[in-house]
Amino acid sequence: MPEIKNLKKAAKRILEAIKNKEKIILYGDADLDGVASLVILKEVIKNLRGQIFAIYFPDREKEGYGINLQALNYFKAEAPALLIALDCGIGNFDEINLAKKIGFKIIIIDHHEILNGLPKAEIIIDPKQKGDKFPFKGLATAGIVFKLSEILLKEKLTQGLKENFLELVALATLADLMPKVDENLNFIEEGLKTLKESWRPGLRVFSEIDSLKNYESPLEFSQKIISTLNAAGQKDHLSEAYLLLIESDFNRTKNLAKNLLEKRYQRHFRIKEITNEVEERILKKIKEKIIFEGDFNWKLTELGPVASRICHRYQKPIFLFKIDEKESQGAVRTPQGIDSVKLMAKCGQFLETYGGHPLASGFKIKNENLEKFKNCLIKHL
């Protein structure tokens, strides 16, 4: 079977960086797929005695999605260095150009839809890029990174380490709503098999928490973990989910997990509130082809789950957005058969940025273009 394009090339470049003691910076999206991908690659590099000089997760509420100027300013003092972007970067054309000017060499490992060509990174891994003959295009980024880890570690990938990585891959694949077929099905089955007895304290802790002990299946247990990790916030540019997953002290993991559980309950309450608010608004617009709503008081990180609920209920494209002073950022969910990224591409002239998956994506837009964007979407639907 053909392998993912540039996978061996990236492995060779990482090994070269480790050998030459180059600075390595890992930049991951703050969702669970980005966090899991970064944890796996960090531990692989550590096993190979490489050093990570900086780790960064962007705050979606303040910085938006992907590589951004604030982040580049944060670690530009580390240049020259090898910057590896995980679960993001495929649409960051200007930011990649700036990063190269600063002095970074860049590897992008992503799985999102490709729009308007590729940024000028040294190496790009994305099964959806032109010329990639790997037949299965539905991997989460964590699944791609696991394949990379097999090449990097070879015989050093012990059974225990493999099981541990696959637990993270399974959670990331489920969290990112990747299709449960082909290799993903294997990743999920293998990863969930050892999840409750994981030797990673940040995962094993969930089987010790009373409110999570009773579950009917490994899948149900995994969903409880996912919803808890998805409630994570940020501390000094590090995701709280990341901090939990890398913690080696079991007692500290209990405190971290309990904190995230409390945030999870608060998040669920807020998601329910926003869902009810949106449904009240659309009562008088029930015949409209799309649901297109925004608010100053909504949090961007809560809009994806709200949009998913409403999309499931009404089977319409859902565009929900947080309104800021000059720009808005939004989450998009569409029913089967409607590609949200291709739909937004037809109205790209009104957007600052956009991208993601066919059924789940996001966008940034100037407020003055909101109504034009909505009308364009309805026209092209």
C-alpha positions as CSV (number, residue, x, y, z in Angstrom):
1,M,0.0,0.0,0.0
2,P,1.3,3.5,-0.8
3,E,2.2,5.5,2.3
4,I,1.4,9.1,3.2
5,K,3.3,11.6,1.1
6,N,6.4,13.1,2.8
7,L,6.0,10.9,5.9
8,K,9.5,9.4,5.6
9,K,10.9,12.8,4.5
10,A,9.6,14.4,7.7
11,A,11.0,11.5,9.8
12,K,14.4,12.0,8.3
13,R,14.3,15.7,8.9
14,I,13.3,15.3,12.6
15,L,16.1,12.7,13.1
16,E,18.5,15.1,11.5
17,A,17.4,17.9,13.9
18,I,17.8,15.6,16.9
19,K,21.3,14.5,15.7
20,N,22.4,18.0,15.1
21,K,20.9,19.3,18.4
22,E,18.7,21.8,16.6
23,K,16.0,23.6,18.6
24,I,12.6,22.0,18.0
25,I,9.3,23.9,18.6
26,L,6.0,22.0,18.7
27,Y,2.9,24.1,17.8
28,G,-0.4,22.3,18.2
29,D,-4.0,23.2,17.8
30,A,-5.7,23.4,21.2
31,D,-8.4,20.8,20.4
32,L,-8.0,17.1,21.5
33,D,-6.6,16.0,18.1
34,G,-3.9,18.7,18.3
35,V,-3.1,18.0,21.9
36,A,-2.9,14.2,21.4
37,S,-0.7,14.7,18.3
38,L,1.7,17.0,20.1
39,V,1.9,14.7,23.2
40,I,2.8,11.7,20.9
41,L,5.4,13.5,18.9
42,K,6.9,15.1,22.0
43,E,7.3,11.7,23.7
44,V,8.8,10.2,20.5
45,I,11.4,12.9,20.3
46,K,12.1,12.5,24.0
47,N,12.6,8.8,23.5
48,L,15.1,9.6,20.8
49,R,16.9,11.9,23.2
50,G,15.9,15.1,21.3
51,Q,15.0,18.3,23.1
52,I,11.9,20.4,22.7
53,F,12.7,24.1,23.3
54,A,9.1,25.4,23.2
55,I,5.5,24.2,23.1
56,Y,2.6,26.4,22.1
57,F,-1.2,26.0,21.9
58,P,-3.1,29.1,20.5
59,D,-6.0,30.4,22.5
60,R,-8.9,30.2,20.1
61,E,-10.8,32.9,21.8
62,K,-8.0,35.4,21.6
63,E,-5.8,34.2,18.8
64,G,-8.1,32.3,16.5
65,Y,-7.3,29.1,14.8
66,G,-3.8,28.0,13.5
67,I,-0.5,29.7,13.5
68,N,-0.7,33.4,14.3
69,L,1.4,36.5,14.7
70,Q,1.2,36.6,18.5
71,A,2.5,33.1,18.7
72,L,5.4,33.8,16.3
73,N,6.4,36.8,18.4
74,Y,6.2,34.7,21.6
75,F,8.9,32.2,20.5
76,K,10.8,34.1,17.7
77,A,13.8,34.5,20.1
78,E,14.3,30.7,19.6
79,A,15.0,31.1,15.9
80,P,16.7,29.5,14.1
81,A,14.7,26.4,14.9
82,L,12.6,23.6,13.4
83,L,8.9,24.5,13.9
84,I,6.5,21.6,13.7
85,A,2.8,22.5,13.3
86,L,0.3,19.8,14.3
87,D,-3.3,19.8,13.3
88,C,-3.0,23.3,11.9
89,G,-1.0,25.3,9.5
90,I,-2.3,24.1,6.1
91,G,-4.1,27.5,5.5
92,N,-1.6,29.8,7.1
93,F,0.1,31.2,4.0
94,D,1.1,34.6,5.4
95,E,2.1,33.3,8.8
96,I,4.3,30.6,7.3
97,N,6.1,33.2,5.1
98,L,6.7,35.4,8.2
99,A,8.0,32.4,10.2
100,K,10.5,31.6,7.5
101,K,11.7,35.2,7.5
102,I,12.2,35.0,11.3
103,G,14.4,32.0,10.7
104,F,12.2,28.9,11.2
105,K,12.2,25.7,9.1
106,I,8.7,24.4,9.1
107,I,7.0,21.0,9.0
108,I,3.2,21.0,8.8
109,I,1.4,17.8,9.8
110,D,-2.3,18.4,9.2
111,H,-5.5,16.6,7.9
112,H,-7.8,19.5,7.1
113,E,-9.2,20.3,3.6
114,I,-6.7,22.1,1.3
115,L,-7.7,25.4,-0.2
116,N,-6.0,27.5,-2.8
117,G,-2.8,25.6,-2.8
118,L,-0.2,25.0,-0.1
119,P,1.8,27.3,2.1
120,K,5.6,27.4,1.6
121,A,6.7,25.1,4.4
122,E,9.7,22.9,3.9
123,I,7.7,19.7,4.4
124,I,3.9,19.2,4.4
125,I,2.1,16.1,5.4
126,D,-1.6,16.0,4.7
127,P,-3.2,13.0,3.0
128,K,-5.5,15.4,1.1
129,Q,-2.7,17.2,-0.7
130,K,-2.2,16.7,-4.5
131,G,-0.1,13.7,-5.3
132,D,-0.7,11.9,-2.1
133,K,-1.6,8.3,-3.1
134,F,-2.4,7.1,0.4
135,P,-5.9,5.7,-0.1
136,F,-7.6,6.6,3.2
137,K,-8.1,10.3,3.6
138,G,-10.0,10.2,6.9
139,L,-7.2,10.0,9.5
140,A,-7.1,12.4,12.4
141,T,-3.8,14.2,12.8
142,A,-3.0,12.0,15.7
143,G,-3.3,8.9,13.4
144,I,-0.8,10.5,11.0
145,V,1.6,11.3,13.9
146,F,1.3,7.7,15.1
147,K,2.4,6.5,11.7
148,L,5.2,8.9,11.8
149,S,6.2,7.5,15.3
150,E,6.4,4.0,13.8
151,I,9.0,5.2,11.3
152,L,10.9,7.3,13.9
153,L,11.1,4.8,16.7
154,K,11.2,1.5,14.7
155,E,12.2,-1.2,17.2
156,K,12.1,1.3,20.1
157,L,8.3,1.4,19.7
158,T,7.5,-1.1,22.5
159,Q,4.1,-2.7,22.9
160,G,3.5,-0.6,26.0
161,L,4.4,2.6,24.2
162,K,2.3,1.6,21.2
163,E,-0.7,0.9,23.4
164,N,-0.3,4.2,25.1
165,F,-0.1,6.2,21.8
166,L,-3.1,4.3,20.4
167,E,-5.2,5.4,23.4
168,L,-4.5,9.0,22.5
169,V,-5.1,8.3,18.8
170,A,-8.5,6.7,19.6
171,L,-9.6,9.6,21.7
172,A,-8.5,12.1,19.1
173,T,-10.2,10.2,16.3
174,L,-13.5,10.1,18.2
175,A,-13.2,13.7,19.4
176,D,-12.6,15.0,15.8
177,L,-15.6,13.0,14.5
178,M,-13.5,11.1,12.0
179,P,-15.2,8.3,10.1
180,K,-15.1,5.0,12.1
181,V,-13.9,2.9,9.1
182,D,-10.7,1.6,7.7
183,E,-7.6,2.3,9.9
184,N,-9.6,4.5,12.2
185,L,-11.7,1.6,13.2
186,N,-8.5,-0.3,14.1
187,F,-7.1,2.7,16.0
188,I,-10.3,3.0,18.0
189,E,-10.7,-0.7,18.8
190,E,-7.0,-1.0,19.9
191,G,-6.9,2.3,21.8
192,L,-10.1,1.7,23.8
193,K,-9.0,-1.8,24.7
194,T,-6.4,-0.6,27.2
195,L,-7.9,2.8,28.1
196,K,-9.2,2.0,31.6
197,E,-5.9,0.4,32.6
198,S,-3.7,3.0,30.8
199,W,-0.3,3.5,32.3
200,R,-0.6,7.2,31.5
201,P,-1.7,8.7,34.9
202,G,-3.6,11.5,33.1
203,L,-5.9,8.9,31.5
204,R,-5.9,6.2,34.3
205,V,-7.2,8.9,36.7
206,F,-10.6,8.9,35.0
207,S,-11.2,5.3,36.1
208,E,-10.6,6.4,39.7
209,I,-13.1,9.2,39.7
210,D,-16.5,8.2,41.2
211,S,-18.7,10.1,38.7
212,L,-17.0,8.3,35.8
213,K,-16.7,4.8,37.2
214,N,-20.0,3.6,36.0
215,Y,-20.1,3.2,32.2
216,E,-21.7,0.6,29.9
217,S,-18.9,0.4,27.4
218,P,-15.4,1.5,26.6
219,L,-16.9,3.9,24.0
220,E,-19.1,5.5,26.6
221,F,-16.1,5.8,29.0
222,S,-14.0,7.4,26.2
223,Q,-16.8,10.0,25.4
224,K,-16.8,11.1,29.1
225,I,-13.0,11.5,28.9
226,I,-13.3,13.5,25.7
227,S,-16.0,15.8,27.0
228,T,-13.8,16.5,30.0
229,L,-10.7,17.2,28.1
230,N,-12.6,19.4,25.7
231,A,-13.5,21.7,28.6
232,A,-9.8,22.5,29.0
233,G,-8.6,26.1,29.1
234,Q,-5.1,27.6,28.8
235,K,-2.3,28.3,31.2
236,D,0.7,30.2,29.8
237,H,0.0,29.0,26.2
238,L,-0.3,25.4,27.3
239,S,-3.6,23.5,27.1
240,E,-4.8,22.2,30.4
241,A,-5.6,18.9,28.6
242,Y,-2.0,18.7,27.6
243,L,-0.8,19.4,31.2
244,L,-3.0,16.6,32.4
245,L,-1.9,14.1,29.8
246,I,1.8,14.7,30.4
247,E,1.6,14.7,34.3
248,S,3.5,11.8,35.8
249,D,2.3,12.2,39.4
250,F,-1.0,10.4,40.0
251,N,-2.0,12.7,42.9
252,R,-1.5,15.8,40.8
253,T,-3.6,14.3,38.0
254,K,-6.5,13.9,40.4
255,N,-6.5,17.6,41.1
256,L,-6.1,18.5,37.4
257,A,-8.9,16.1,36.4
258,K,-11.3,17.3,39.1
259,N,-10.7,20.9,37.9
260,L,-11.5,19.9,34.3
261,L,-14.6,18.0,35.4
262,E,-15.9,21.1,37.1
263,K,-15.2,23.1,33.9
264,R,-17.0,20.4,32.0
265,Y,-20.2,20.7,34.0
266,Q,-20.1,24.5,33.6
267,R,-19.4,24.1,29.9
268,H,-22.3,21.7,29.4
269,F,-24.6,24.2,31.2
270,R,-23.5,27.0,29.0
271,I,-23.8,24.9,25.8
272,K,-27.4,24.1,26.8
273,E,-28.1,27.8,27.4
274,I,-26.8,28.9,24.0
275,T,-28.6,26.1,22.3
276,N,-31.9,27.2,23.8
277,E,-31.1,30.8,22.9
278,V,-30.4,30.0,19.3
279,E,-33.6,27.8,19.0
280,E,-35.7,30.7,20.4
281,R,-34.2,33.1,17.8
282,I,-34.9,30.8,14.8
283,L,-38.5,30.1,15.6
284,K,-39.5,33.0,13.3
285,K,-37.0,32.0,10.7
286,I,-37.8,28.3,10.5
287,K,-38.1,28.4,6.7
288,E,-34.7,29.8,6.1
289,K,-32.2,27.4,4.3
290,I,-29.5,28.0,6.9
291,I,-29.2,28.9,10.5
292,F,-26.9,32.0,10.8
293,E,-26.7,33.5,14.3
294,G,-24.1,35.5,16.3
295,D,-23.7,37.2,19.7
296,F,-21.1,39.3,21.6
297,N,-21.5,37.1,24.7
298,W,-20.9,33.7,23.2
299,K,-17.6,31.9,23.5
300,L,-16.1,30.5,20.3
301,T,-15.0,27.3,21.9
302,E,-18.7,26.5,22.9
303,L,-20.2,27.2,19.5
304,G,-19.0,23.9,17.9
305,P,-21.0,21.6,20.2
306,V,-24.0,24.0,20.0
307,A,-23.9,23.9,16.2
308,S,-23.6,20.1,16.2
309,R,-26.7,19.8,18.4
310,I,-28.8,22.2,16.3
311,C,-27.5,20.7,13.0
312,H,-28.5,17.2,14.2
313,R,-32.0,18.5,15.2
314,Y,-32.8,20.6,12.1
315,Q,-30.6,19.0,9.4
316,K,-29.6,22.4,8.1
317,P,-26.2,24.1,7.7
318,I,-25.4,25.9,10.9
319,F,-23.2,29.1,11.1
320,L,-22.8,30.4,14.7
321,F,-20.3,33.1,15.5
322,K,-18.9,35.2,18.3
323,I,-19.1,38.9,17.5
324,D,-16.1,41.1,18.5
325,E,-15.6,44.8,17.9
326,K,-14.5,44.5,14.3
327,E,-14.5,40.8,13.4
328,S,-16.4,37.7,14.2
329,Q,-15.2,34.1,14.5
330,G,-17.6,31.2,13.9
331,A,-18.2,27.5,14.0
332,V,-19.9,25.6,11.1
333,R,-21.7,22.3,11.1
334,T,-23.5,20.8,8.1
335,P,-25.6,17.6,7.6
336,Q,-24.3,14.7,5.5
337,G,-24.1,15.6,1.8
338,I,-23.2,19.3,2.3
339,D,-19.5,20.2,2.3
340,S,-19.1,23.2,4.5
341,V,-15.6,24.1,3.3
342,K,-16.6,24.0,-0.4
343,L,-19.7,26.0,0.4
344,M,-17.6,28.7,2.1
345,A,-15.0,28.6,-0.7
346,K,-17.8,29.9,-3.0
347,C,-18.1,32.9,-0.7
348,G,-14.5,33.3,0.2
349,Q,-14.3,36.9,-1.0
350,F,-16.2,37.9,2.2
351,L,-14.0,35.9,4.6
352,E,-10.7,36.6,6.3
353,T,-9.9,32.9,6.9
354,Y,-11.8,29.6,6.8
355,G,-11.2,25.9,6.7
356,G,-11.7,22.6,8.4
357,H,-13.6,19.4,7.5
358,P,-16.6,19.0,5.2
359,L,-19.0,18.6,8.1
360,A,-17.3,20.7,10.7
361,S,-15.3,23.8,10.0
362,G,-14.8,27.5,11.0
363,F,-14.3,31.0,9.7
364,K,-13.2,34.5,10.5
365,I,-15.0,37.5,9.0
366,K,-15.1,41.3,9.2
367,N,-18.5,42.3,10.8
368,E,-19.4,44.5,7.8
369,N,-19.4,41.4,5.6
370,L,-21.7,39.2,7.7
371,E,-24.9,39.8,5.9
372,K,-23.2,39.5,2.5
373,F,-21.7,36.2,3.5
374,K,-25.1,34.9,4.7
375,N,-26.8,35.9,1.4
376,C,-24.0,34.3,-0.6
377,L,-24.2,31.0,1.3
378,I,-28.0,30.8,0.7
379,K,-27.5,31.6,-3.0
380,H,-24.9,28.8,-3.4
381,L,-26.4,26.2,-1.1
